[in-house]
Amino acid sequence: MSSDGPNSAAPAAARDHIATLMDAMRAVLALIDDVEAVRVENRQLKEALEARSVIERAKGMLMARRGCDEATAFQLLVTLARKEQRKVRAIAADFADDAGAHPLT
């Protein structure tokens, strides 16, 4: 029996179809990974923007209370963050939430 008969085309076509489906699945999985990466980046950017807003608010409160410039206000936040081994945004949030009732003022 020859392998060139009419039945040999079916397995070859099936293999081609399976290969095409596998390529499509790989592409879909790659897109899912890309979407997840964009979601993570989006969340990180939102957090950074929120942190910046809190830091800016705390700097403004310090500038008003201490009569200092923006760089000095930020340096005060950084110094306290290092002293307390916390993130600047956490110090700024505490300061802003307490309406400036903090040792920095």
C-alpha positions in Angstrom: 0.0 0.0 0.0 1.2 3.4 -0.9 1.1 6.3 1.6 0.1 8.6 -1.3 -3.5 7.4 -1.3 -6.6 9.5 -0.5 -6.5 8.8 3.2 -3.0 10.2 3.6 -4.2 13.7 2.9 -6.5 13.7 5.9 -3.8 13.2 8.6 -1.6 15.8 6.9 -4.5 18.3 6.9 -5.2 17.5 10.5 -1.6 18.1 11.5 -1.6 21.4 9.6 -4.8 22.4 11.4 -3.4 21.4 14.8 -0.2 23.4 14.1 -2.3 26.4 13.1 -4.4 26.1 16.3 -1.3 25.7 18.4 0.2 28.9 16.9 -3.1 30.7 17.6 -3.0 29.5 21.2 0.5 30.7 21.7 -0.5 34.1 20.3 -3.5 34.3 22.6 -1.3 33.3 25.6 1.2 36.0 24.7 -1.6 38.6 24.5 -2.9 37.5 27.9 0.6 38.1 29.3 0.8 41.5 27.6 -2.6 42.5 29.1 -1.5 41.4 32.5 1.7 43.4 32.2 -0.3 46.5 31.2 -2.6 46.0 34.2 0.3 45.8 36.6 1.9 48.8 35.1 -1.4 50.7 35.3 -1.8 49.8 39.0 1.8 50.9 39.7 1.3 54.2 37.9 -1.9 54.9 39.8 -0.1 54.2 43.1 2.7 56.5 42.1 0.3 59.3 41.1 -1.6 58.9 44.4 1.7 58.9 46.4 2.9 62.0 44.5 -0.4 63.8 45.3 0.0 63.0 49.0 3.6 64.1 49.0 2.7 67.4 47.3 0.0 68.1 49.8 2.3 67.4 52.7 5.0 69.6 51.2 2.5 72.4 50.8 1.4 72.1 54.4 5.1 72.2 55.5 5.8 75.2 53.3 2.9 77.1 54.8 3.6 76.2 58.4 7.4 76.5 58.3 7.7 79.2 55.7 10.2 77.0 53.8 10.6 76.4 50.1 9.6 73.2 48.3 13.0 71.6 48.3 13.4 72.1 52.1 9.9 70.7 52.7 10.7 67.6 50.7 14.0 67.2 52.5 12.2 67.3 55.8 9.9 64.5 54.7 12.9 62.5 53.4 14.9 63.0 56.6 12.0 61.8 58.8 11.4 58.8 56.5 15.0 57.7 56.9 14.9 58.3 60.6 11.7 56.2 61.0 12.8 53.7 58.2 9.6 54.3 56.3 8.7 55.4 52.9 8.3 59.1 52.1 4.8 58.6 50.9 3.8 57.0 54.3 5.3 59.9 56.2 3.5 62.3 54.0 0.2 60.5 54.3 0.5 60.5 58.1 1.4 64.2 58.1 -1.4 65.1 55.6 -4.0 63.0 57.4 -3.2 64.5 60.8 -3.6 68.0 59.2 0.0 68.8 60.0 -0.1 67.7 63.6 3.4 66.2 63.4 6.8 66.9 64.9 7.8 68.4 61.5 5.7 71.4 62.0 
